[in-house]
């Protein structure tokens, strides 16, 4: 492929440098070519290309793709929902990290008197895959699990949802998942409530169960369980944190999980 985009730039030149080399059709919308996305890695040759809108052709003039200075780099999806990611040109593999959604904080049966437990954090999963040029331009599917809802008065926090990575047009060897954390328990007048359990260990890689939320503290306006401090941290994290329990104010929802791809 050409070493750099034409100056002045045109869409065909952008695609020839940054578009997929595999069988997938090249996107013809510039919004697919943000720096740091699946097609345009961050590096000295792409500094003029923005990471968010607005994006216009003149941003690409003279831009170039050099594998020696752009890999590895990470792309993180941490908004609940599903999607697919395209394997970038010249990638030799990826590290995939997955966090389940955090559990919601527990409510309080008697407001202003007791404290709910904190939600447990989502679990974490890690795996690494390698491939050749036949993978470029193909896709991997993912689902980011949402965080559990906050417990209303008299109710436990909700369960965080499972995050998943599976085959798209590229067949990865295994389905990967990371279950979400459990919600914190509702407070009672006699004392604080237990925190929610962490998400169970998932499948498809090196799995780590989530951390439990902290218990609520007995007594008037005691602190709710600080589930948000229990989330697992890796190079690209943390995500999937549990929500705080009720402590004189509303309990908090868990945060969404995440899926991170570190392209190599």
N, C-alpha and C positions, 0 to 999 in steps of 0.2 A: 504494500500500500504506500501512497506518497508519504514523504517525510513531514509535510506540513500542509495546513489549509491554505488555499489561495488567498492572495490579497489584491483587490478586495475579495471577501469571502463569498461563496455561494453554497447553497445547501448540498449539492452533489459533492463538493469538495469536503465539506464537513463529514458527510457520510463515508467518504472514501478513507478518511483518516480515523474516525472514531466509531463508525457503524459496525455492527456485528459481522464477523467473517463466516459464521456458520449458515445453516439453511434458513434461519429466521429472517423475515423481511426487516430491513432497516427502518426504524421510525423516521418519519418525515416531519415531525414536530420538534422545534428547537427545545421545547421544555423537557425532552427526553435526554438532552445532552448537557445538563447542569454539571459543573465540576464537582467531583466527589460522588457522582451517581454511578450506575452500572457501566457506562460507556466512557466517561471522561474522568480518569483518576487525577488526583491532585499532584502537582509537580511543577517544575520550572517552565515547562512548555505549555501549561494550561492556566497560568496565573491570571490571564486576562478574561477567562470564562467565569461568569458568576455562578454561585451555588444556589441562588434563588432568583425568581423573577424580579425585574424585567431582564430578558435575554434577547439579544438581536444578533444578526449575522456579523456585524462589525466586531463583536467580542471575540470571534473565532479567527480573525485574520492573522495568519502567521503561526497559529497554535500548532503544536506538534505533540506526538505521543512517543515517549521514550520509556521503555520498560525498566531500564536500569535504575531510574531514579524515582519511579512512581509506585512500585510494589515494595512491601505490602501496604495496603490501606484498607480501612474498615468502613462499612456502610451499616448503619443501625436502623432498624424499624421498631419503634416503640409506641405506636399508636394502635389501639385495639382494632383488629380487622384482618382481612386476608389479602394476599397479593402474590406476585411472583417477581423474582429478581433475575436479571440476565447476566450470565457469566461473561465477564469482560474479555476483550481481545488480549491475547498473550498471557492470560492467567494460567498458571501451572497447577493450581489447586486452591482450596479455601479452608479456613478454620471457621466452623459454625458454632455459635454460642446461643443458647436458648434459655430464657427465664419465663416461668409461669407467672400469672398475675398474682398480686398480693391479696390476702384476705382483708375484708373490711373490719373496722374496729367495732367492738360490742357497744350496745346502747346501755341505758340505765332504766331499771324498772321503776325507780323512784327518783325523778330528776332532783338535782341539787343535794342528794344524799349519798349516792354510791357511784362507783366507777366501773366502766366496762373494760374488758380485757382487750389488748391489742391484737390485731390480725397477724397471722403467720405470713412469712414471706413465701413467694413462689419458689419452686425448686429450680435447679440449674443443670444444664446438660452441655457437654462439649464433645465435638468430634472434628476430625480432620480428613479431608479427601484430596486426592491428586488426580490429574487428568492431562490429556494432550490437547492438541489444537482442535480435535473433533468436537470438544465440548463448547468452544467459543460460540457465543450467540444463542445458546440454548438456555432454558430457564429452570429454576428451582422454585417450588411453591412454598408458601409459609402462611401461618396463622399466628397472630399475636393475641394472646389471651387477655381479656379485660380484667381489671381489678374488681374485687368484690365490693358490693355496695355497703355503705355505712349502716350499722344497726340502728333502727329507730328505737325510741324508748320501749323497753320491755322485750327487745329482740336481739339475737346474736347478729354479728356482722355476716355478710354473705361470702360464699366461697369464691376465690379467684379462679379464673378459667385457665385451661391448659393451652400452652403455645406448642405449635407443631411445625416441623419442616418435612416436606415430602417431595417426591419426584414431580417435575413438570415435564418439559420436553427433554430434559436431561435426567436419566435414571440414576439417582443416588442409591448406594447399596442398601440403605435401611431407612425406614421412617423414624424420625426423632421426635420425642415429645418431652415436655417439662410441665407437670401438673402444678396447678395454682395452690396458694396457701388457704388455710381454713380461717373463717371469721372468728373474731374474738367473742367471748361469751358475754351475755347480758349481766349487768351488776345486780346485786341483791342488797336489801337493807342491812343484812348482817355482816357484809364485808365485800371486798373486791372480788372481781371475777377472773377466772383463768384466761390466759391468752389463747389464741387459736393455734392449732398445730401447723407446722410448716408443710409445704407441699411435699408429697411423697416422691421418691426418686423415680425419674422417668426411664425411658428405654431409648436405645439407639446410639449410645455413646457412654462417655464417662459421666456418671450421674451423681449429683449431690442433692440430698433432701433439703428443703427449705428450713429456715430457723423458726422456732415458735415465737409468737408474740409475747410480750411481757404481761404479767397479771396486773389488773387494776389494784389500787391501794385502798384499804378500808378507810372509811371516815368521810366526813363532809369535804367535798371538793378535793379529794385526793387525785393524784395524777392517773390518767388512763394509761393503759399499757402502750408503751412506745414501740409498736410494731414497725414503725418507719425506720427504726435504727437497726433492725435485724436483717436487712436484706443482704444477699450474697454479692460480693464485689469481685469482678475479674478485670482484665485489662480494659474492656469496653463498657463495664457496668458502673454503678449498680442499677438494677431495674426490678420490678415485681416486689416492691416493698409493701408490708402490711400497714394498715391504717391504725391510727391511734384510737383508743377507746374513749368513751364518754368521761369527761372530767370537769363537770360544771358547764360544759358547752357541748355542741354536737360531736358525735364520733366522726371519724374520717374514713372515707373509702380507701381501699387498697389501690396502689398504682398499677397501670398495665404492665404486663410482661414485656418481653422484647425478643427480637431475633437479630443477631449480628453476624455479618459475613466479613471476614478478613481475607481479602483476595491476595494471593501469593503469586 
